[in-house]
Amino acid sequence: MKFFSLLLCAYVLYAIDVQAKGVPQDFPVTINVKAGKTFEIELPANRTTGYSWYIGSFDEQALQFVRSAYKTTRNKRGLVGRGGTRTFVFKAKESTQSNNAYLSFLYVSPSRTTIGQTKLYQVSINK
């Protein structure tokens, strides 16, 4: 929980700094899901850069991680270095007491010392 709080604070400070510089910023996206159902989050990625998406944190009492997969974007020329999409699948638990949960994702360098991007999602669980 401490890690998530620190991550959230860092994200908010980053968003404020970026907004002050006039750079467009993605704020938390809300996802509505029924309890017991799965949902997907698709993030653009490019494995050839070495960067990868990782789950920063999520509420394990409300959500269950199901799987993750990477799919390269198709192109007719077979060019090397093309990007793709990393898809994360989660399930909203039926037994959760919470109506809201948070997910965070980090786009991390190969050395795991640099965070290229962060994404934050609020999941609204409908019973």
C-alpha positions, 0 to 999 in steps of 0.5 A: 500500500505504501508503494501505491501511495508513493506512486500515486503522489509521484504521478500527481506531482508529475502531472502537475509539472507536465501540465504547467509546461503545457504538455498534454497529460493523460489523467486517470481513466475510469473503467466501468465493469460488472463484478465477476467480469473480465476487462482488458487494458491495451497499452501501445508498446514497442519491444524493440526499444527494450522498454516494457509495460509492468503493473505498478500496483493494483487492489488485489482484494477487488481485482484479479490479474488474469494474463498479459500478452504482447501483439506486434502490429502487422505491416506488409513490408515486414519492417523491423522495429515496429510497435505493438500493443501490450494487453493486460486482462483483469477480473473484478472480484464478486466478493469485493467490498469496494466499489472502486479500485486503482491500477497503475502501469509503468513503462520501464527501461531495460535497466529498470532505472528509467520510467518512460510513462505511467498510466493510472486507471480507476475501476468502478465495480458495479454489483 
